Amino acid sequence: MQHWMTDLCRHISMATDRSFVPSNSAACSGGCIHHTEWLTGKCGRSFFVKTSNRSNGVALFAAEAAGLNAIFNSNTIRVPALICTGQAGDGTAFLVLEAIRIQDRGRSDLMGRKLAAMHQVVGESFGWEHSNFIGASTQNNTLNHSWIDFYREQRLRFQLELAERNGLVIPEAEHLLDSLERFFHDYTPRPSLVHGDLWGGNAGFTPAGEPLIFDPAAYYGDRETDLAFTYMFGGFNQQFYQGYEAIWPLDVGFAQRKPLYNLYHELNHYNLFGGGYGVQAHRTIRQLLDSGCD
């Protein structure tokens, strides 16, 4: 057994108050940042394990664990239970979660209802108690009582400055930053607990059909940010949206703010992967400036 695996099993044993000796491991698909595997013990118990040798692997997993715990403690929508997180003696960072065989079919309307219930958990201000990550990018969560200021500085400007260092210059961006208020006439968001990275690949169902979300980049923000991102790559059906709105109907201005919120993810994808995401972000900024929301 590799040294890091011995350390990992020791941490699992301590966290569960029950000795864990592995008998089999199988690599899992999904994700482009960490190695993932399904670890089964001699007693039949299984765990889902992420490992990383990145320099910030411990911080990445600690942030994910904090987000999972916050959603778990909201008693709204299910997330995989956290078992333990830490670092093995050889420097390998790890995150151990409850093992759930995720399915792609279940009660989509119930997922929408439970997400709406999660969004009704509110904080005192926008942000989070510490910075975390959106993919492998730093997500700055400095607390702010103004959502517009928070979104301007901690989300868009942060990503735009990083994009400029990566070679993407969008002269119109500053004009957009200066005019964000026009997207928020008669709309004052609450600091809702949001998943932060809610695309189709981070949601599913248990074998019993229970809704499940995972891989959060959690913070307190406008609930519309979660809803906007569900449209960016698809994966959510009409029953999901109907279930959500049955609990908490969306504001009439959501359609105009949706591209504004997805711009953050377009910029982040450019900073992570490059390619056409920069062109897409530039196009979105032009469309937002031409939208006449004022």
C-alpha positions as CSV (number, residue, x, y, z in Angstrom):
1,M,0.0,0.0,0.0
2,Q,1.3,3.5,-0.9
3,H,2.3,5.6,2.1
4,W,-0.3,8.3,1.4
5,M,-3.0,5.6,1.2
6,T,-2.0,4.3,4.7
7,D,-2.3,7.9,6.0
8,L,-5.7,8.3,4.3
9,C,-7.1,5.1,5.8
10,R,-5.9,6.1,9.2
11,H,-7.7,9.4,8.9
12,I,-10.9,7.6,7.7
13,S,-10.6,5.3,10.7
14,M,-10.3,8.2,13.1
15,A,-13.1,10.1,11.5
16,T,-15.6,7.2,11.6
17,D,-14.4,5.6,14.9
18,R,-14.1,2.3,13.0
19,S,-11.0,0.7,11.5
20,F,-10.9,1.0,7.7
21,V,-8.7,-1.3,5.6
22,P,-9.0,-0.9,1.9
23,S,-9.6,-3.9,-0.4
24,N,-10.2,-2.3,-3.7
25,S,-10.0,1.1,-5.4
26,A,-11.5,2.2,-8.8
27,A,-10.8,5.4,-10.6
28,C,-13.9,7.6,-11.2
29,S,-14.6,9.8,-14.2
30,G,-15.4,13.5,-13.9
31,G,-13.5,16.6,-13.0
32,C,-10.3,18.0,-14.5
33,I,-8.5,19.2,-11.4
34,H,-8.2,16.3,-9.0
35,H,-7.9,12.5,-9.1
36,T,-11.0,10.8,-7.9
37,E,-11.6,7.2,-6.9
38,W,-14.1,4.9,-5.2
39,L,-12.4,3.2,-2.3
40,T,-13.9,0.0,-0.8
41,G,-12.9,-1.6,2.4
42,K,-12.6,-5.2,3.4
43,C,-15.8,-4.8,5.5
44,G,-17.7,-3.6,2.4
45,R,-17.8,0.1,3.4
46,S,-17.1,2.5,0.5
47,F,-15.9,6.1,0.3
48,F,-15.5,8.7,-2.5
49,V,-12.0,10.1,-2.4
50,K,-10.4,13.1,-4.1
51,T,-6.7,13.5,-4.0
52,S,-4.4,16.3,-5.3
53,N,-0.7,17.0,-5.4
54,R,-1.3,20.7,-6.3
55,S,0.4,23.2,-4.2
56,N,-3.0,24.5,-3.1
57,G,-4.7,21.2,-2.8
58,V,-5.2,21.4,0.9
59,A,-6.8,24.8,0.6
60,L,-9.0,23.6,-2.3
61,F,-10.3,20.7,-0.3
62,A,-10.8,22.7,2.9
63,A,-12.9,25.2,1.0
64,E,-15.0,22.5,-0.6
65,A,-15.5,20.9,2.8
66,A,-16.7,24.2,4.2
67,G,-19.2,24.6,1.4
68,L,-20.5,21.1,1.8
69,N,-20.9,21.5,5.5
70,A,-22.8,24.8,5.1
71,I,-25.2,23.3,2.6
72,F,-25.5,20.1,4.8
73,N,-26.3,22.2,7.9
74,S,-29.0,24.1,6.0
75,N,-31.2,21.0,6.1
76,T,-32.5,21.7,2.6
77,I,-30.9,19.8,-0.2
78,R,-28.7,16.8,0.1
79,V,-24.9,16.9,-0.4
80,P,-22.4,14.0,0.1
81,A,-21.5,14.0,3.8
82,L,-18.0,15.0,4.6
83,I,-15.9,12.3,6.2
84,C,-12.5,14.0,6.5
85,T,-10.0,16.1,4.7
86,G,-6.3,16.7,5.2
87,Q,-2.8,15.9,3.9
88,A,-0.9,12.7,3.9
89,G,2.8,12.6,4.9
90,D,4.0,12.7,1.3
91,G,2.1,15.9,0.7
92,T,-0.9,14.4,-1.0
93,A,-4.0,16.4,-0.2
94,F,-7.2,14.4,0.2
95,L,-11.0,14.8,0.7
96,V,-13.1,11.9,1.7
97,L,-16.9,11.9,1.2
98,E,-19.9,9.7,1.6
99,A,-20.0,7.3,-1.4
100,I,-23.1,7.8,-3.4
101,R,-23.8,6.2,-6.8
102,I,-25.1,9.3,-8.6
103,Q,-27.8,8.9,-11.2
104,D,-29.0,11.3,-13.9
105,R,-32.7,10.7,-13.3
106,G,-34.9,11.6,-10.4
107,R,-37.4,14.2,-9.1
108,S,-36.3,17.3,-11.0
109,D,-39.2,19.3,-9.6
110,L,-38.1,18.3,-6.1
111,M,-34.5,19.5,-6.8
112,G,-35.9,22.9,-7.8
113,R,-37.9,23.1,-4.6
114,K,-35.0,22.1,-2.4
115,L,-32.7,24.5,-4.1
116,A,-35.2,27.3,-3.5
117,A,-35.3,26.3,0.2
118,M,-31.5,26.5,0.3
119,H,-31.6,29.9,-1.2
120,Q,-33.9,31.1,1.6
121,V,-31.1,30.5,4.1
122,V,-29.6,34.1,4.3
123,G,-26.5,35.7,5.7
124,E,-25.9,39.1,7.1
125,S,-23.9,40.3,4.1
126,F,-22.7,39.1,0.7
127,G,-19.5,37.0,0.5
128,W,-18.1,34.3,2.7
129,E,-15.9,34.1,5.8
130,H,-12.9,33.3,3.6
131,S,-12.0,33.2,0.0
132,N,-12.5,29.8,-1.8
133,F,-12.3,28.6,-5.3
134,I,-14.3,28.5,-8.5
135,G,-12.7,25.5,-10.3
136,A,-9.0,26.1,-9.7
137,S,-9.4,29.9,-9.7
138,T,-9.4,31.9,-6.5
139,Q,-12.8,33.3,-5.6
140,N,-12.5,36.4,-3.5
141,N,-15.3,36.6,-0.9
142,T,-14.5,39.8,1.0
143,L,-17.8,40.6,2.8
144,N,-19.9,43.5,1.6
145,H,-23.4,44.7,2.4
146,S,-23.8,45.9,-1.2
147,W,-24.5,43.2,-3.7
148,I,-23.7,45.5,-6.6
149,D,-20.3,46.5,-5.2
150,F,-19.6,42.9,-4.3
151,Y,-20.4,41.6,-7.7
152,R,-18.5,44.4,-9.4
153,E,-15.3,44.1,-7.4
154,Q,-15.1,40.5,-6.1
155,R,-16.5,38.8,-9.2
156,L,-16.2,40.7,-12.4
157,R,-13.3,43.1,-11.8
158,F,-11.3,40.3,-10.2
159,Q,-11.8,38.0,-13.3
160,L,-11.3,40.8,-15.8
161,E,-7.9,41.8,-14.3
162,L,-6.8,38.2,-14.4
163,A,-8.0,37.9,-18.0
164,E,-6.0,41.0,-18.9
165,R,-2.9,39.4,-17.5
166,N,-3.7,36.3,-19.5
167,G,-4.0,38.4,-22.7
168,L,-7.7,39.3,-23.0
169,V,-8.3,43.0,-23.2
170,I,-11.9,44.2,-23.4
171,P,-12.0,48.0,-23.5
172,E,-15.8,48.1,-23.0
173,A,-15.5,46.2,-19.7
174,E,-14.9,49.3,-17.6
175,H,-18.1,50.9,-18.9
176,L,-20.0,47.8,-17.9
177,L,-18.5,47.9,-14.4
178,D,-19.5,51.5,-14.1
179,S,-23.1,50.9,-15.1
180,L,-24.1,47.8,-13.1
181,E,-26.7,49.7,-11.2
182,R,-29.0,49.8,-14.3
183,F,-29.5,46.0,-14.1
184,F,-31.0,46.3,-10.6
185,H,-33.8,48.8,-10.8
186,D,-36.6,47.7,-8.4
187,Y,-34.6,44.6,-7.4
188,T,-32.7,44.2,-4.2
189,P,-31.1,40.7,-3.8
190,R,-30.9,39.0,-0.4
191,P,-27.6,37.3,0.6
192,S,-28.7,33.8,0.0
193,L,-26.7,30.7,0.5
194,V,-25.7,29.7,-3.0
195,H,-23.9,26.7,-4.5
196,G,-21.8,29.0,-6.6
197,D,-20.9,26.4,-9.4
198,L,-24.2,24.9,-10.2
199,W,-23.9,23.4,-13.7
200,G,-25.4,20.1,-14.7
201,G,-22.2,18.2,-13.9
202,N,-22.5,19.2,-10.2
203,A,-26.0,17.9,-9.7
204,G,-27.7,14.6,-9.8
205,F,-29.8,12.1,-7.9
206,T,-29.2,9.2,-5.5
207,P,-30.3,5.7,-6.6
208,A,-33.6,6.4,-4.7
209,G,-34.1,9.5,-6.9
210,E,-33.3,12.1,-4.1
211,P,-31.8,15.3,-5.5
212,L,-28.1,15.9,-4.8
213,I,-25.7,18.7,-5.4
214,F,-21.9,18.6,-4.9
215,D,-18.6,20.4,-5.7
216,P,-19.8,23.7,-4.3
217,A,-18.1,27.1,-4.5
218,A,-20.4,28.4,-1.8
219,Y,-20.9,31.9,-0.5
220,Y,-23.8,34.3,0.3
221,G,-25.0,36.0,-2.9
222,D,-27.9,36.7,-5.2
223,R,-29.8,33.4,-5.7
224,E,-30.1,34.3,-9.4
225,T,-26.4,33.5,-9.9
226,D,-27.1,29.8,-9.3
227,L,-30.2,29.9,-11.5
228,A,-28.3,31.7,-14.3
229,F,-25.5,29.2,-14.4
230,T,-27.9,26.2,-14.7
231,Y,-28.7,27.6,-18.2
232,M,-25.0,28.0,-19.4
233,F,-24.3,24.3,-20.1
234,G,-27.8,22.8,-19.8
235,G,-28.7,19.7,-17.8
236,F,-31.7,21.1,-16.0
237,N,-35.2,20.4,-17.4
238,Q,-38.4,22.5,-17.2
239,Q,-39.6,20.5,-14.2
240,F,-36.6,21.8,-12.2
241,Y,-37.5,25.4,-12.9
242,Q,-41.2,24.9,-12.3
243,G,-40.4,23.3,-8.9
244,Y,-38.1,26.2,-8.0
245,E,-40.7,28.9,-8.9
246,A,-43.4,27.0,-7.0
247,I,-41.4,27.9,-3.8
248,W,-39.8,31.2,-4.7
249,P,-40.8,32.8,-8.1
250,L,-38.0,34.6,-9.9
251,D,-38.0,38.4,-10.3
252,V,-39.1,39.7,-13.7
253,G,-35.6,41.1,-14.4
254,F,-33.9,37.8,-14.2
255,A,-33.7,37.4,-18.0
256,Q,-31.7,40.6,-18.3
257,R,-29.4,39.7,-15.4
258,K,-28.8,36.1,-16.5
259,P,-26.0,37.0,-19.1
260,L,-24.5,39.4,-16.5
261,Y,-24.1,36.6,-14.0
262,N,-22.9,34.1,-16.6
263,L,-20.2,36.6,-17.7
264,Y,-18.4,35.7,-14.5
265,H,-18.2,32.1,-15.5
266,E,-17.2,32.9,-19.1
267,L,-14.3,35.0,-17.8
268,N,-13.3,32.3,-15.4
269,H,-13.4,29.6,-18.1
270,Y,-11.2,31.8,-20.3
271,N,-8.8,32.2,-17.4
272,L,-8.7,28.4,-16.9
273,F,-9.0,27.1,-20.4
274,G,-8.5,30.0,-22.8
275,G,-9.9,29.5,-26.3
276,G,-13.3,30.8,-27.4
277,Y,-14.4,31.7,-23.9
278,G,-12.7,35.1,-24.3
279,V,-14.6,35.8,-27.5
280,Q,-17.8,34.7,-25.8
281,A,-17.1,37.1,-22.8
282,H,-16.4,40.0,-25.1
283,R,-19.6,39.4,-27.0
284,T,-21.6,39.2,-23.8
285,I,-20.2,42.5,-22.6
286,R,-21.2,44.2,-25.8
287,Q,-24.7,42.7,-25.6
288,L,-25.1,43.8,-22.0
289,L,-24.1,47.4,-22.9
290,D,-26.5,47.4,-25.8
291,S,-29.4,45.8,-23.8
292,G,-30.9,49.1,-22.7
293,C,-31.7,47.9,-19.2
294,D,-31.8,51.5,-18.0
